[in-house]
Amino acid sequence: MPQQPPVRSTAPPTRPDASMSLLTNVMDHSLDDGYAEAAARRDAEGAVLSKPLRAKLGLAAGLVLAALVVTLGAAQARISAPVVAKEREELIDRIDAETAAADTLEADVERLRDEVGERQRKALEKHGGDRAELVGLLSGDTEVHGPGVKLVVDDAKGTEADGGGPRESSGFSDTGRVRDRDMQRVVNGLWESGAEAVAINGQRLTALSAIRAAGDAILVDNKPLVPPYTVLAVGNAKKLGTVFQDSVDGQYLHALEENFGIRSTISPQEEVRLPAAPSLIVRTAQPRTADARAGTRPGTEDSETGKGTS
């Protein structure tokens, strides 16, 4: 078989560095066309500001704003200063006026107190009495009688000796019994309402009397009392009861009735008799003569009068 001549390719010869064209393109065009165009535009417009410059401009704007605020505040203060000074002067004038009024009222109180004392002395002289008699009357050393009121206070119904009364059932530590503090408020309310003398279950109260508790019992001057507690008070029969019921202590007693079932009744009396307080010694101070000062020590009693000389 005859040999055919070799067939030669007609394709153009390939360059040895043809495979390096991508690297060559990256090296020749290292900056993207879009970035290059934007950078050229900023350079042309001159709008590029460095970060330090922007920070300085921001600080300057803040300082200008602060200065503006301070200036406006100072201007406002100058405008309002006269108004504030005027209000301060008016307040000082009002304080001075009220202080003067209070001083005047205090002087009136002192004058009225002296006037009351003088009228008391004249009334004692008119009725043949003296200050010692008045002291004995007010201290409970003498028996008294006259119009007044009768107030009866009793425990709640169903209150037994072992407790279980309304207060205990409602969560309180107390029971439905009348307590010593209840009687204290009742007596103080009567004194405040104008009572001239007070007794509980025949026990006359004095300036030295004490109402205390010993267990469930109420003691008046260490003497136990049993309910119901009858309180007799000498005073204006019509006014005394009304004033007491309208007072804070009267409202307290009413609250005990409403909330805990404690019972109470008050009624005016045409005639109330209160005994003298037992074992009460009234001592009044007496001026000492020169002989007494020479022979009697302070704090001893005059053997003739039986009254203290201290």
C-alpha positions as CSV (number, residue, x, y, z in Angstrom):
1,M,0.0,0.0,0.0
2,P,1.5,3.3,-1.0
3,Q,2.3,5.8,1.8
4,Q,0.4,9.0,2.0
5,P,2.2,12.2,2.8
6,P,1.7,13.6,6.4
7,V,-1.2,16.1,6.9
8,R,-0.1,19.5,8.3
9,S,-2.4,21.6,10.5
10,T,-3.4,25.0,9.2
11,A,-4.2,26.5,12.7
12,P,-2.0,29.4,13.7
13,P,0.8,28.6,16.1
14,T,0.0,29.1,19.9
15,R,2.0,31.6,22.0
16,P,3.9,30.1,24.9
17,D,2.5,32.8,27.3
18,A,-1.1,32.6,26.2
19,S,-2.1,31.0,29.5
20,M,-0.7,34.0,31.4
21,S,-3.2,36.5,29.9
22,L,-5.5,36.6,33.0
23,L,-2.6,37.5,35.3
24,T,-1.4,40.1,32.8
25,N,-4.9,41.7,32.7
26,V,-5.1,41.8,36.6
27,M,-1.6,43.4,36.8
28,D,-2.5,45.9,34.1
29,H,-5.9,46.8,35.6
30,S,-5.4,46.5,39.4
31,L,-8.2,49.1,40.1
32,D,-11.7,48.4,39.1
33,D,-13.1,50.8,36.6
34,G,-16.0,51.9,38.8
35,Y,-13.7,52.6,41.8
36,A,-11.3,54.5,39.6
37,E,-14.2,56.6,38.1
38,A,-15.5,57.4,41.7
39,A,-12.1,58.4,42.9
40,A,-11.5,60.6,39.9
41,R,-14.9,62.3,40.5
42,R,-14.1,63.0,44.2
43,D,-10.7,64.4,43.3
44,A,-12.3,66.6,40.7
45,E,-15.0,68.0,43.1
46,G,-12.6,68.5,46.1
47,A,-15.2,67.0,48.5
48,V,-13.0,64.7,50.3
49,L,-12.5,65.6,54.1
50,S,-10.1,63.8,56.3
51,K,-11.4,62.3,59.6
52,P,-9.5,64.7,61.8
53,L,-11.0,67.6,60.0
54,R,-14.5,66.3,60.4
55,A,-13.9,65.8,64.1
56,K,-12.7,69.3,64.5
57,L,-15.7,70.7,62.7
58,G,-18.1,68.6,65.0
59,L,-16.3,69.9,68.1
60,A,-16.6,73.5,66.9
61,A,-20.3,73.1,66.2
62,G,-20.8,71.6,69.7
63,L,-19.0,74.6,71.3
64,V,-21.1,77.0,69.4
65,L,-24.3,75.3,70.5
66,A,-23.2,75.3,74.1
67,A,-22.2,78.9,74.0
68,L,-25.6,79.7,72.5
69,V,-27.4,77.8,75.3
70,V,-25.4,79.5,78.1
71,T,-26.1,82.9,76.5
72,L,-29.8,82.3,76.3
73,G,-29.8,81.1,80.0
74,A,-28.0,84.2,81.2
75,A,-30.4,86.4,79.3
76,Q,-33.4,84.6,80.8
77,A,-31.9,84.9,84.3
78,R,-31.4,88.6,83.9
79,I,-35.0,89.0,82.8
80,S,-36.5,86.9,85.6
81,A,-34.2,88.3,88.4
82,P,-36.4,91.3,89.2
83,V,-39.5,89.1,89.4
84,V,-37.8,86.6,91.8
85,A,-36.5,89.4,94.0
86,K,-40.0,90.9,94.2
87,E,-41.5,87.6,95.1
88,R,-38.8,87.0,97.8
89,E,-39.5,90.4,99.3
90,E,-43.3,89.7,99.4
91,L,-42.7,86.4,101.1
92,I,-40.5,88.0,103.7
93,D,-43.2,90.6,104.3
94,R,-45.8,87.9,104.8
95,I,-43.6,86.1,107.2
96,D,-43.0,89.2,109.3
97,A,-46.7,90.0,109.3
98,E,-47.7,86.5,110.4
99,T,-45.0,86.5,113.1
100,A,-46.3,89.8,114.4
101,A,-49.8,88.4,114.4
102,A,-48.6,85.3,116.3
103,D,-46.9,87.5,118.9
104,T,-50.1,89.5,119.3
105,L,-52.1,86.3,119.9
106,E,-49.6,85.0,122.4
107,A,-49.9,88.3,124.3
108,D,-53.7,88.0,124.3
109,V,-53.4,84.5,125.6
110,E,-51.2,85.6,128.5
111,R,-53.6,88.5,129.3
112,L,-56.6,86.2,129.2
113,R,-54.8,83.7,131.5
114,D,-54.1,86.4,134.0
115,E,-57.7,87.6,133.8
116,V,-59.1,84.0,134.4
117,G,-56.8,83.7,137.4
118,E,-58.0,87.0,138.8
119,R,-61.6,86.0,138.3
120,Q,-61.0,82.7,140.1
121,R,-59.6,84.5,143.0
122,K,-62.5,86.9,143.2
123,A,-65.0,84.0,143.0
124,L,-63.3,82.2,145.8
125,E,-63.3,85.4,148.0
126,K,-67.0,86.0,147.1
127,H,-68.1,82.5,148.2
128,G,-65.8,82.5,151.3
129,G,-63.3,80.0,149.9
130,D,-59.6,80.1,149.5
131,R,-57.0,78.6,147.2
132,A,-56.5,75.5,149.4
133,E,-60.2,74.7,149.0
134,L,-59.9,75.0,145.3
135,V,-56.8,72.8,145.2
136,G,-58.7,70.2,147.3
137,L,-61.7,70.3,145.0
138,L,-59.6,69.9,141.8
139,S,-57.3,67.2,143.3
140,G,-60.2,65.0,144.4
141,D,-59.7,65.5,148.1
142,T,-63.3,66.6,148.7
143,E,-66.6,65.2,147.8
144,V,-68.4,66.9,145.0
145,H,-72.0,66.9,143.6
146,G,-73.8,68.6,140.8
147,P,-75.2,68.0,137.3
148,G,-73.2,65.8,135.0
149,V,-73.4,62.7,132.8
150,K,-73.4,59.0,133.4
151,L,-71.5,56.8,130.9
152,V,-71.7,53.0,131.1
153,V,-69.2,51.0,129.1
154,D,-69.5,47.2,129.0
155,D,-67.9,44.2,127.2
156,A,-69.3,42.8,124.0
157,K,-72.1,40.3,124.3
158,G,-70.9,36.7,124.3
159,T,-67.4,37.6,125.6
160,E,-66.2,34.7,127.9
161,A,-63.4,34.5,130.3
162,D,-61.3,32.5,127.9
163,G,-61.5,35.0,125.0
164,G,-63.1,34.5,121.6
165,G,-64.6,38.0,121.5
166,P,-65.1,40.1,118.3
167,R,-61.5,41.6,118.3
168,E,-59.9,38.2,118.5
169,S,-62.1,36.7,115.8
170,S,-61.2,39.6,113.5
171,G,-57.5,39.0,113.7
172,F,-56.7,41.3,116.6
173,S,-54.8,40.2,119.7
174,D,-57.5,41.8,121.9
175,T,-60.9,40.3,122.7
176,G,-64.3,41.9,122.9
177,R,-63.5,43.1,126.5
178,V,-63.0,46.8,127.4
179,R,-59.3,47.4,127.9
180,D,-57.4,49.8,130.1
181,R,-56.4,51.9,127.2
182,D,-60.1,52.2,126.2
183,M,-61.0,53.5,129.6
184,Q,-58.0,55.9,129.5
185,R,-59.3,57.4,126.3
186,V,-62.8,57.7,127.7
187,V,-61.7,59.5,130.8
188,N,-59.3,61.8,129.0
189,G,-62.1,62.6,126.5
190,L,-64.4,63.5,129.4
191,W,-61.8,65.8,131.0
192,E,-61.2,67.4,127.7
193,S,-64.9,67.9,127.1
194,G,-65.2,69.9,130.3
195,A,-65.7,67.5,133.1
196,E,-64.8,68.9,136.5
197,A,-64.6,65.6,138.4
198,V,-64.7,61.9,137.3
199,A,-65.1,58.6,139.0
200,I,-65.2,55.0,137.7
201,N,-67.3,52.5,139.6
202,G,-67.2,54.8,142.6
203,Q,-63.4,55.2,142.4
204,R,-62.6,58.9,142.3
205,L,-59.9,59.9,139.8
206,T,-57.2,62.5,140.7
207,A,-54.2,63.9,139.0
208,L,-52.2,61.0,140.4
209,S,-54.6,58.3,139.4
210,A,-53.5,55.5,137.0
211,I,-55.6,53.2,134.9
212,R,-53.7,50.0,134.2
213,A,-54.4,46.3,133.4
214,A,-53.6,43.2,135.3
215,G,-54.4,40.3,132.9
216,D,-58.0,40.9,131.9
217,A,-58.8,43.1,134.8
218,I,-58.7,46.9,134.8
219,L,-57.1,48.6,137.8
220,V,-57.7,52.1,139.0
221,D,-55.2,53.1,141.6
222,N,-54.3,49.4,142.0
223,K,-58.0,48.6,142.8
224,P,-59.6,46.1,140.4
225,L,-62.9,47.0,138.7
226,V,-65.4,44.7,137.1
227,P,-67.7,45.4,134.2
228,P,-69.9,47.1,133.5
229,Y,-67.8,50.3,134.0
230,T,-69.9,53.2,135.2
231,V,-68.2,56.5,134.7
232,L,-69.7,59.5,136.4
233,A,-68.6,63.0,135.5
234,V,-69.6,66.3,137.0
235,G,-70.1,69.2,134.6
236,N,-72.6,70.9,132.3
237,A,-75.0,68.0,131.8
238,K,-76.3,69.2,128.4
239,K,-73.0,70.3,126.9
240,L,-70.7,67.6,128.4
241,G,-72.3,64.6,126.7
242,T,-72.6,66.3,123.3
243,V,-69.1,67.5,123.3
244,F,-67.7,64.2,124.4
245,Q,-69.6,62.2,121.7
246,D,-68.3,64.6,119.0
247,S,-64.7,64.5,120.3
248,V,-62.0,62.2,119.0
249,D,-62.2,59.9,122.0
250,G,-66.0,59.8,121.7
251,Q,-65.6,58.7,118.1
252,Y,-63.1,56.1,119.2
253,L,-65.7,54.7,121.6
254,H,-68.2,54.7,118.8
255,A,-65.8,52.8,116.6
256,L,-65.4,50.1,119.3
257,E,-69.2,49.7,119.3
258,E,-69.5,49.4,115.6
259,N,-66.5,47.2,115.0
260,F,-66.1,45.0,118.1
261,G,-69.5,45.0,119.7
262,I,-68.5,46.9,122.9
263,R,-71.6,48.5,124.5
264,S,-71.9,52.0,125.9
265,T,-74.7,54.4,126.9
266,I,-74.4,58.0,128.0
267,S,-77.1,60.0,129.6
268,P,-77.3,63.4,131.3
269,Q,-77.9,63.5,135.1
270,E,-79.4,66.3,137.2
271,E,-77.5,65.3,140.3
272,V,-74.2,63.4,140.4
273,R,-72.3,62.7,143.6
274,L,-68.7,61.7,143.6
275,P,-66.8,60.6,146.8
276,A,-63.5,62.0,147.8
277,A,-60.4,60.1,146.8
278,P,-59.3,57.8,149.7
279,S,-55.9,58.2,151.3
280,L,-55.1,61.4,149.5
281,I,-53.0,64.0,151.3
282,V,-53.0,67.5,149.8
283,R,-50.0,69.7,150.5
284,T,-49.7,73.3,149.5
285,A,-46.7,75.5,149.7
286,Q,-46.7,78.2,152.3
287,P,-44.3,81.2,152.7
288,R,-42.0,80.7,155.6
289,T,-41.3,83.3,158.2
290,A,-37.9,84.3,159.5
291,D,-38.3,82.0,162.5
292,A,-39.4,79.1,160.4
293,R,-36.5,79.6,158.0
294,A,-34.1,79.5,161.0
295,G,-35.5,76.5,162.7
296,T,-37.1,74.3,160.0
297,R,-35.3,72.5,157.2
298,P,-36.7,72.6,153.7
299,G,-39.0,69.7,152.9
300,T,-40.3,69.2,156.4
301,E,-43.9,69.7,157.5
302,D,-45.3,72.3,159.8
303,S,-46.6,70.4,162.9
304,E,-49.4,72.8,163.4
305,T,-50.8,73.0,159.9
306,G,-49.7,69.6,158.6
307,K,-48.8,71.1,155.3
308,G,-45.5,70.9,153.5
309,T,-43.2,73.9,153.7
310,S,-40.9,73.0,150.8
